[in-house]
């Protein structure tokens, strides 16, 4: 395992010592160039203006929502940054510079010193611009025009920044011409306010609301006409209250019909019972009854009594077995046989009307009369219920159409009112636009600066010195690297691989 080699400080110092003349030449050449450039640049003037972002004007929201109202927003940090970005945009700078481009050379031709400075600067910066030029040539990108370069240069010298913890924006521009510096700042502010006014323009919104209002007015009139035609066709105004009342009446009729049918069933059963029960009770009942024997029965009884008396007389003389006694017995037997066969009696009966039968008849007649009325009422109720059911069914059928028409009328009127109100809001906003009343105000206009800004020549000189020194050191190491001569014992050992016995200084 090899030990790490120490950093060759001695060789570095030796290179710097050997090439000290080159380092000093490059260093002093760079200082001289920076000094000449600082001297030729001349004074720089800085003009500043200030804008104030306010919340004086309400914004009109382009929305069909009836609850949307013009609203006022407080200026936030995002608003300030947005305004600053727009103020420093390339498009706004180009818009300001374009009117001056054609008259730039004729109004104030550049001096010899400025032309020389410009050429020197372009020559010095040419190596830096070479990669960009090659890229444009490789990709066939057009070269920037003079106006493009002027816009880029103006953008480099323009600064736009919000002032901390305020609603102010500072616009500053540095130029060697104090009048031009103030002109650029004021023109930027003026063009930005004009652009801001166009951004807030509500004329298109006003025309949109006006067209929508006219369209909705016609739509509302058509909806009302359709609703009136519907009422005329149906010959009734089927309101929700009417449908509810008819349903309640239908429910009452159905309840009454159920009760009447129950009553009819009870009466029918009562009639059936009374009809059956009345048969068990005769219409008349006897109140007094007298009975007696018929004449033939009395004759037979008298004859039997005579025969019994004759038999008693004969038994006193004859034996029971004698012919005469037996003959009398035979006659008695026959008479009794006839008496048994002839039991006719004479009866005399007095009758009267049966109260139970009469009560049942009256109850039956009363019940039948009641049931006839109940049956008529049931038939009438069924007819009414059928009629109400047809009406309710018809109302239910046309209810959806009516509801749709009424909703169209209500929606059209509401939308018409909304757009009419928003049209008025947009008209008011357009009036503000015409008066250039926006949420930006000029706090301070740029004035022509009377004195140049503090020069940064010392800083430029120091930076140039550092760059010149680094360039000299870099060129020294490059020159020493490209020199094939052996300049130290270390290089000799590295080339030959042999040990160094002695070193003779030059």
FIFI-731124 format. One line per 10 residues: number of its first residue (from 1); their letters; for each residue x, y, z of C-alpha. Coordinates in Angstrom, 1 decimal. Layout:
NUM> a> X Y Z; ... .
This chain:
1> xxxxxxxxxx> 0.0 0.0 0.0; 1.5 3.3 -1.1; 1.6 6.3 1.2; -0.3 9.4 0.0; 1.9 12.1 -1.7; 2.0 15.5 0.1; 0.5 18.5 -1.8; 3.2 20.0 -4.0; 3.2 23.5 -2.4; 6.8 24.0 -3.3 .
11> xxxxxxxxxx> 6.2 23.4 -7.0; 3.2 25.8 -7.0; 5.3 28.5 -5.4; 8.1 27.8 -7.8; 5.8 28.2 -10.8; 4.5 31.5 -9.4; 8.1 32.6 -8.9; 9.3 31.6 -12.4; 6.3 33.3 -14.1; 6.1 36.4 -11.9 .
21> xxxxxxxxxx> 6.8 38.7 -14.9; 3.8 37.3 -16.8; 1.6 37.5 -13.8; 2.5 41.2 -13.3; 2.0 42.0 -16.9; -1.5 40.5 -17.0; -2.3 42.1 -13.7; -1.3 45.6 -14.6; -2.8 45.3 -18.1; -6.1 44.4 -16.5 .
31> xxxxxxxxxx> -5.9 47.2 -14.0; -5.2 49.7 -16.8; -8.1 48.4 -18.8; -10.5 48.7 -15.9; -9.2 52.1 -15.0; -9.7 53.3 -18.6; -13.2 51.8 -18.7; -14.2 53.5 -15.5; -12.8 56.7 -16.7; -14.6 56.5 -20.0 .
41> xxxxxxxxxx> -17.9 55.5 -18.6; -18.8 58.9 -17.2; -21.3 59.8 -14.6; -24.6 57.8 -14.1; -27.9 59.5 -13.1; -30.7 57.7 -11.3; -34.3 58.8 -11.6; -36.9 57.3 -9.3; -40.7 57.3 -9.2; -43.2 55.8 -6.8 .
51> xxxxxxxxxx> -46.5 54.2 -7.3; -49.1 53.5 -4.6; -51.3 50.4 -4.9; -54.7 51.4 -3.4; -58.1 49.7 -2.8; -60.3 52.6 -3.7; -62.1 50.9 -6.5; -64.4 47.8 -6.2; -64.1 44.9 -8.7; -67.1 43.8 -10.6 .
61> xxxxxxxxxx> -67.2 40.1 -10.8; -68.4 38.7 -14.2; -70.7 36.0 -12.8; -74.3 35.0 -13.2; -74.5 34.4 -9.4; -77.1 36.7 -7.9; -75.2 36.8 -4.6; -72.0 38.1 -6.3; -71.4 41.7 -5.3; -68.7 44.2 -6.3 .
71> xxxxxxxxxx> -65.9 43.6 -3.8; -62.9 45.6 -2.5; -59.7 43.7 -1.9; -56.9 45.0 0.2; -53.5 45.4 -1.4; -51.5 42.3 -0.5; -47.9 41.4 -1.0; -48.9 39.3 -4.0; -50.6 42.4 -5.6; -47.4 44.5 -5.1 .
81> xxxxxxxxxx> -45.3 41.8 -6.6; -47.6 41.4 -9.6; -47.5 45.2 -10.2; -43.7 45.2 -9.9; -43.5 42.3 -12.4; -45.7 44.1 -14.9; -43.8 47.3 -14.5; -40.5 45.5 -15.3; -41.8 43.4 -18.1; -40.0 43.4 -21.5 .
91> xxxxxxxxxx> -43.3 44.1 -23.3; -43.9 47.3 -21.3; -40.3 48.5 -21.8; -40.6 47.8 -25.6; -43.9 49.7 -25.7; -42.2 52.7 -24.1; -39.1 52.6 -26.3; -40.6 51.9 -29.7; -41.8 55.5 -30.3; -38.2 56.8 -29.5 .
101> xxxxxxxxxx> -36.3 54.3 -31.6; -36.6 56.0 -35.0; -35.8 59.4 -33.6; -33.1 58.2 -31.3; -30.2 58.8 -33.8; -31.5 62.0 -35.3; -32.4 63.8 -32.1; -29.1 63.2 -30.3; -26.3 61.6 -32.3; -23.8 59.7 -30.1 .
111> xxxxxxxxxx> -20.5 61.5 -29.3; -17.1 60.2 -30.4; -16.3 59.2 -26.9; -19.5 57.2 -26.4; -19.0 55.5 -29.8; -15.4 54.6 -28.8; -16.5 53.4 -25.4; -19.2 51.2 -27.0; -16.8 49.7 -29.5; -14.2 49.0 -26.7 .
121> xxxxxxxxxx> -16.9 47.4 -24.6; -18.1 45.2 -27.4; -14.5 44.2 -28.2; -13.9 43.3 -24.6; -17.1 41.3 -24.2; -16.8 39.6 -27.5; -15.3 36.4 -26.0; -18.2 36.2 -23.7; -20.7 36.6 -26.5; -19.1 34.0 -28.7 .
131> xxxxxxxxxx> -21.0 31.0 -27.3; -24.3 32.8 -27.7; -23.4 33.8 -31.3; -22.5 30.2 -32.1; -25.7 28.9 -30.6; -27.8 31.4 -32.7; -25.9 30.4 -35.9; -26.2 26.7 -35.2; -30.0 26.8 -34.5; -30.7 29.5 -37.1 .
141> xxxxxxxxxx> -32.0 32.0 -34.6; -32.2 35.6 -35.9; -29.8 38.1 -34.5; -31.2 40.6 -32.1; -32.1 44.0 -33.6; -30.9 47.3 -32.3; -34.3 47.8 -30.6; -33.9 44.4 -28.9; -30.5 45.3 -27.6; -31.8 48.6 -26.4 .
151> xxxxxxxxxx> -34.7 46.9 -24.6; -32.3 44.5 -23.0; -29.9 47.3 -21.9; -32.8 49.3 -20.5; -34.1 46.3 -18.6; -30.6 45.8 -17.1; -30.5 49.3 -15.8; -34.2 49.3 -14.6; -35.1 48.2 -11.1; -38.7 47.8 -9.8 .
161> xxxxxxxxxx> -39.2 46.8 -6.2; -41.9 47.1 -3.5; -40.9 49.1 -0.5; -41.0 47.0 2.6; -44.1 47.0 4.8; -46.0 49.5 2.6; -48.2 49.6 -0.5; -45.6 51.5 -2.5; -43.5 50.4 -5.5; -40.3 52.2 -6.4 .
171> xxxxxxxxxx> -39.3 52.4 -10.1; -35.7 53.4 -10.7; -33.7 53.8 -13.9; -30.0 54.6 -14.3; -28.6 56.3 -17.4; -25.9 58.7 -18.4; -28.6 61.1 -19.5; -30.6 62.5 -16.6; -33.4 63.7 -18.8; -33.8 60.4 -20.5 .
181> xxxxxxxxxx> -33.7 58.6 -17.1; -36.6 60.7 -15.8; -38.5 60.2 -19.1; -38.2 56.4 -19.0; -39.5 56.2 -15.5; -42.5 58.5 -16.1; -43.3 56.8 -19.4; -43.2 53.4 -17.8; -45.6 54.6 -15.1; -48.0 56.2 -17.6 .
191> xxxxxxxxxx> -48.1 53.2 -19.9; -48.5 50.8 -16.9; -51.5 52.8 -15.6; -53.0 52.8 -19.2; -52.5 49.1 -19.4; -54.0 48.6 -15.9; -57.1 50.6 -17.1; -57.4 48.3 -20.1; -57.1 45.2 -17.9; -59.9 46.5 -15.7 .
201> xxxxxxxxxx> -62.0 47.5 -18.7; -65.7 46.5 -18.2; -67.1 47.5 -21.5; -67.2 43.9 -22.8; -68.8 42.8 -19.5; -71.4 45.6 -19.9; -72.2 44.5 -23.4; -72.4 40.9 -22.3; -74.8 41.7 -19.4; -76.9 43.9 -21.7 .
211> xxxxxxxxxx> -77.3 41.1 -24.3; -78.0 38.6 -21.6; -80.6 40.9 -20.0; -82.4 41.4 -23.4; -82.3 37.7 -24.0; -83.7 36.9 -20.6; -86.4 39.5 -20.9; -87.7 37.8 -24.1; -87.3 34.4 -22.4; -89.3 35.6 -19.4 .
221> xxxxxxxxxx> -92.1 36.9 -21.6; -92.2 33.6 -23.5; -92.4 31.7 -20.2; -95.3 33.8 -18.9; -97.2 33.4 -22.2; -96.8 29.6 -22.1; -98.0 29.6 -18.5; -101.1 31.7 -19.4; -101.8 29.4 -22.3; -101.6 26.4 -20.0 .
231> xxxxxxxxxx> -104.2 28.0 -17.6; -106.5 28.8 -20.5; -106.2 25.3 -21.9; -106.9 23.6 -18.6; -109.6 26.1 -17.6; -108.4 25.9 -14.1; -105.5 27.1 -12.1; -104.2 23.9 -10.6; -102.3 25.4 -7.6; -100.7 23.3 -5.0 .
241> xxxxxxxxxx> -103.3 24.4 -2.5; -106.1 23.3 -4.8; -104.5 19.9 -5.3; -104.1 19.5 -1.5; -107.7 20.5 -0.9; -109.0 18.0 -3.4; -106.9 15.2 -2.0; -108.3 16.1 1.5; -111.9 16.1 0.1; -111.2 12.8 -1.6 .
251> xxxxxxxxxx> -110.0 11.3 1.6; -113.1 12.6 3.5; -115.3 11.1 0.8; -113.5 7.7 1.0; -113.9 7.7 4.8; -117.6 8.5 4.5; -118.1 5.8 1.9; -116.4 3.3 4.1; -118.7 4.2 7.0; -121.8 4.1 4.7 .
261> xxxxxxxxxx> -120.9 0.7 3.3; -120.4 -0.5 6.8; -123.8 0.9 7.7; -125.4 -0.7 4.6; -123.9 -4.1 5.5; -125.3 -3.8 9.0; -128.7 -2.8 7.8; -128.8 -5.6 5.2; -128.0 -8.1 7.9; -130.7 -6.5 10.1 .
271> xxxxxxxxxx> -133.3 -6.8 7.3; -132.4 -10.4 6.7; -132.8 -11.2 10.4; -136.1 -9.3 10.7; -137.5 -11.1 7.6; -136.7 -14.5 9.1; -137.8 -13.6 12.6; -141.2 -12.2 11.5; -142.2 -15.6 10.2; -142.0 -17.0 13.7 .
281> xxxxxxxxxx> -144.6 -14.6 15.0; -148.3 -14.8 13.6; -150.0 -11.7 12.6; -153.1 -12.4 14.9; -153.3 -14.2 18.2; -156.5 -15.6 20.0; -157.6 -13.6 23.0; -160.8 -15.8 24.2; -161.8 -19.4 23.2; -165.2 -21.4 23.9 .
291> xxxxxxxxxx> -165.8 -25.2 23.0; -169.0 -27.5 22.8; -170.1 -31.0 21.5; -171.7 -31.6 18.1; -175.5 -32.9 17.9; -174.4 -36.3 16.6; -172.2 -36.8 19.6; -175.0 -35.9 21.9; -177.4 -38.4 20.2; -174.8 -41.2 20.4 .
301> xxxxxxxxxx> -174.2 -40.5 24.1; -177.9 -40.5 24.8; -178.4 -43.8 22.9; -175.4 -45.4 24.7; -177.0 -44.3 28.0; -180.3 -45.9 27.0; -178.6 -49.1 26.0; -176.8 -49.2 29.3; -180.1 -48.8 31.1; -181.7 -51.7 29.0 .
311> xxxxxxxxxx> -178.7 -53.9 29.7; -179.1 -53.2 33.5; -182.7 -54.2 33.3; -182.0 -57.4 31.2; -179.2 -58.5 33.6; -181.7 -58.4 36.3; -183.7 -61.0 34.4; -181.2 -62.7 32.1; -177.7 -64.0 32.3; -174.8 -62.1 30.7 .
321> xxxxxxxxxx> -174.5 -64.8 28.2; -178.0 -64.6 27.0; -178.7 -63.5 23.5; -180.5 -60.3 24.5; -177.8 -59.2 26.8; -175.1 -59.8 24.2; -177.2 -58.0 21.6; -177.4 -55.0 23.9; -173.6 -55.2 24.4; -173.0 -55.3 20.7 .
331> xxxxxxxxxx> -175.1 -52.2 20.2; -173.3 -50.4 23.0; -170.0 -51.3 21.5; -171.0 -50.0 18.1; -172.4 -46.8 19.6; -169.1 -46.2 21.5; -167.2 -46.9 18.3; -169.2 -44.3 16.5; -168.8 -41.9 19.3; -165.0 -42.3 19.2 .
341> xxxxxxxxxx> -165.0 -41.8 15.5; -167.2 -38.7 15.7; -165.3 -36.3 18.0; -166.5 -33.0 16.4; -166.8 -30.2 18.8; -168.1 -26.8 18.5; -165.6 -23.9 19.3; -166.1 -20.2 19.5; -162.6 -18.2 19.4; -162.0 -14.3 19.7 .
351> xxxxxxxxxx> -158.6 -13.1 18.0; -156.4 -9.8 18.1; -153.2 -8.4 16.3; -149.9 -9.9 17.5; -147.8 -7.0 19.1; -144.5 -8.7 18.4; -145.4 -9.3 14.8; -146.5 -5.7 14.5; -143.2 -4.4 16.1; -141.1 -6.5 13.8 .
361> xxxxxxxxxx> -143.0 -5.3 10.8; -142.5 -1.6 11.8; -138.8 -2.2 12.5; -138.4 -4.0 9.2; -140.0 -1.2 7.3; -138.0 1.4 9.1; -134.7 -0.5 8.4; -135.6 -1.0 4.8; -136.3 2.7 4.4; -133.0 3.6 6.1 .
371> xxxxxxxxxx> -131.1 1.1 3.9; -132.6 2.5 0.8; -131.3 5.9 1.8; -127.9 4.5 2.7; -127.7 2.6 -0.6; -128.5 5.9 -2.5; -125.8 7.7 -0.4; -123.2 4.9 -1.2; -124.0 5.2 -4.9; -123.6 9.0 -4.8 .
381> xxxxxxxxxx> -120.4 8.8 -2.8; -118.9 6.3 -5.2; -119.8 8.6 -8.1; -118.3 11.6 -6.3; -115.1 9.6 -5.4; -114.7 8.5 -9.0; -115.1 12.1 -10.2; -112.6 13.4 -7.6; -110.2 10.7 -8.5; -110.3 11.7 -12.1 .
391> xxxxxxxxxx> -109.8 15.3 -11.2; -106.9 14.6 -8.9; -105.3 12.3 -11.4; -105.7 15.0 -14.1; -104.2 17.6 -11.8; -101.3 15.2 -11.0; -100.8 14.6 -14.7; -100.6 18.3 -15.5; -98.8 19.3 -12.2; -95.4 18.5 -13.6 .
401> xxxxxxxxxx> -96.0 20.6 -16.7; -97.4 23.4 -14.5; -94.4 23.2 -12.1; -92.0 23.3 -15.0; -93.7 26.3 -16.5; -93.8 28.2 -13.2; -90.1 27.3 -12.5; -89.2 28.7 -15.9; -91.1 31.9 -15.2; -89.5 32.3 -11.7 .
411> xxxxxxxxxx> -86.0 31.4 -13.0; -86.3 33.8 -15.9; -87.4 36.7 -13.7; -84.7 36.0 -11.2; -82.0 35.8 -13.9; -83.4 39.0 -15.5; -83.1 40.9 -12.2; -79.6 39.6 -11.6; -78.3 40.6 -15.0; -80.0 43.9 -14.9 .
421> xxxxxxxxxx> -78.3 44.7 -11.6; -74.9 43.5 -12.9; -75.3 45.5 -16.1; -75.7 48.6 -13.9; -72.6 47.6 -11.9; -70.7 47.1 -15.1; -71.9 50.5 -16.4; -70.6 52.2 -13.3; -67.3 50.4 -13.7; -67.0 51.5 -17.3 .
431> xxxxxxxxxx> -67.6 55.1 -16.2; -64.7 54.6 -13.7; -62.6 53.2 -16.6; -63.3 56.2 -18.8; -62.2 58.5 -15.9; -59.0 56.4 -15.5; -59.9 55.7 -11.9; -57.9 52.5 -11.0; -56.4 51.0 -7.9; -53.0 52.5 -8.7 .
441> xxxxxxxxxx> -52.0 56.1 -8.0; -48.8 58.0 -8.7; -47.3 58.8 -5.3; -44.2 60.6 -6.8; -43.3 61.3 -10.4; -39.7 61.0 -11.5; -37.8 64.3 -11.6; -34.6 65.0 -13.6; -31.8 64.1 -11.2; -29.4 67.0 -10.6 .
451> xxxxxxxxxx> -26.4 65.0 -9.4; -25.1 61.6 -10.5; -25.3 58.6 -8.3; -22.3 57.7 -6.1; -19.7 56.1 -8.3; -18.9 52.4 -7.9; -15.5 52.8 -9.4; -13.6 51.6 -6.3; -15.6 48.4 -6.2; -15.2 48.0 -10.0 .
461> xxxxxxxxxx> -11.5 48.6 -9.6; -11.1 46.0 -6.9; -13.1 43.4 -8.8; -11.0 44.1 -11.9; -7.8 43.8 -9.8; -8.9 40.4 -8.5; -9.9 39.1 -11.9; -6.7 40.4 -13.4; -4.6 38.7 -10.7; -6.5 35.4 -11.2 .
471> xxxxxxxxxx> -6.1 35.7 -14.9; -2.4 36.2 -14.6; -2.0 33.2 -12.3; -4.0 31.1 -14.6; -1.9 32.1 -17.6; 1.3 31.5 -15.6; 0.3 27.9 -14.8; -0.8 27.4 -18.5; 2.5 28.8 -19.8; 4.5 26.7 -17.4 .
481> xxxxxxxxxx> 2.6 23.6 -18.3; 3.2 24.1 -22.0; 6.9 24.8 -21.6; 8.8 21.5 -22.4; 12.0 22.4 -20.5; 12.8 20.7 -17.2; 12.5 23.4 -14.5; 13.0 21.5 -11.2; 14.5 18.4 -9.6; 11.0 17.0 -9.1 .
491> xxxxxxxxxx> 10.3 17.2 -12.9; 13.7 15.7 -13.7; 13.0 12.8 -11.4; 9.5 12.4 -12.9; 10.9 12.3 -16.4; 13.9 10.0 -15.9; 12.9 8.0 -12.9; 16.5 8.3 -11.6; 17.5 9.8 -8.2; 18.6 13.4 -8.2 .
501> xxxxxx> 22.2 13.7 -6.9; 22.5 17.5 -7.0; 20.7 20.6 -8.3; 22.5 23.6 -9.8; 20.4 26.7 -9.7; 20.3 28.9 -12.8 .
